[in-house]
Amino acid sequence: MLDSTQAEVANSRHACFFHVAPFGQAEQHPALLDGSNVSLVPQFDFSRDSLSNESEAELYIGVTGLKPPQNLALLFQVVDGTADPLSQKPVPHIHWSYLRANRWVQFEESEVEDKTDGLLKSGIVTFAVPRGASDGNAILPTGMYWIRAAVASKSDAVCRLVMVAAQALRATFTNQNNDPAFPAKVLAAGTISKLDPPSAAVKTITQPFETFGGRGAELPSAFQTRISERLRHKDRAIAFWDYERLVLEAFPQIYKVKCLNHTQYQPESGSYVYRELAPGHVTVVTIPNQQFHTLRNPLRPYTSLGLLEDIAAFLRKRLSCFVDVHVKNPEFEEVLVSCCVRFHEGGDETFLKKKLQESIARFLSPWAFPGGGSPSFGGKIYKSVLMNFVEEQPYVDYVTDFQLFHVFVDSTGVKQENESNEMEGSKAVSILVSVPASDHVVEVIKPIAQHRLTEQCPCEA
């Protein structure tokens, strides 16, 4: 509301100045903005720590039926793993604010409880909407209370949204002499439809998505293994073995873990810092289990940012206070093949070329194809072995000019492409993978043309 002095200034103006935004418009005047300066065009920014930040991306959520001051629980259902796994998520990342008198006002830290880790996984965000929130704003459709999520950078470090739903809560299974295997069963969406006991204050209950996180009763063999491991590490991360077994036991989504001591592997000033002689630092590198993941790129099985943060938080509770742990994805270094090939006669050269490219990719990265293996750290690739594999293909006659290239990014951020007869990862956190199948260079050797004399010899007449 305006005091008498502000009202007098506002009423004495001879012209009105409006901002036309994408979804509405609002009058601009210092008296209407608590003395703030008026910009010429609408500004998409927010203030944090007394600094103004320009928004790279914004999400607007309109809610009806709200009666501030009131708590609001919103379910954010996202597609797990769709955030860019190579982005370094800023902390804090997402800025939450509400609309009051056509101005965005920041939520206090105590007014937001985020269970999504910054939209890295599905979860509930609870807002304590203050009394000052209004639903009569002109800059966005009226009749709704508006909440905004804004980021200043790294908008690709959040997952893709599927749904935002209000009045959300989380239900947890309680064992009541059920079948031991029942918790591992995934309940389809719509299975849960009412409360027990019923409540007259709740009209309808919907379960829009299937259940998650269930684990069945432990098998005797698994129990023996877990107890033996627990007696050894005692729920503390001291040795390499402790880190790896703790993570594999707590996170079934992870297939393989590699722990590196005195290794620093973390972002700094927009680029990754990698040092293999850094006392006090421990690096944990993970490979996801493809059974539990919809991979963005099968040739490069990255662990999602949300899961990496969960693993880091899990380990920090079991570490010495003198250890700085980094949980990261491995660095994938590509292998490129270039060769000339002569196919057996009678085959379609275009089809056989594509088939050979896919066979090379399958040989280098078998996990990216049905029935393949799983990626592993270390190991070498030999040019002679790969060339022999190509020559043994039933549709290949012979191979010439065979070359093997190692494609990777060095410590200075420069992409390197080196030819080598024997190839291995340049770092302890590296895994060798194939380039996309179509990028392998396969040149087809044409058959030699049969030339005949243009003149006929008289003796042949």
Secondary structure, DSSP 8 states (H G I E B T S, - for coil): ---HHHHHHHHT-SS-EEEEETTEEEEE-GGGTTT----SS---EEEETTEEEE-SEEEEEEESS--SSEEEEEEEEE-TT-S-TTS---SS--EEEEEETTEEEE--GGGEEESSTTTTSSEEEEEEE-TT--S--SSS-TTSEEEEEEESS-GGGS--EEEEEES--------SS--TTGGGS---TT---S-SS--TT-------S----------HHHHHHHHHHHHHHTT---SHHHHHHHHHHH-TTEEEEEEEET-EEEEETTEEEEES--TTEEEEEEEE-GGG---S-TTS----HHHHHHHHHHHHTTS-TT-EEEEE--EEEEEEEEEEEEE-TTS-HHHHHHHHHHHHHHHH-GGGSTT-----SS--EEHHHHHHHHHTSTTEEEEEEEEEEEEEE-TTS-EEEEE-SEE--SSTTEEEEE--GGGSEEEE---------SS--GGG-
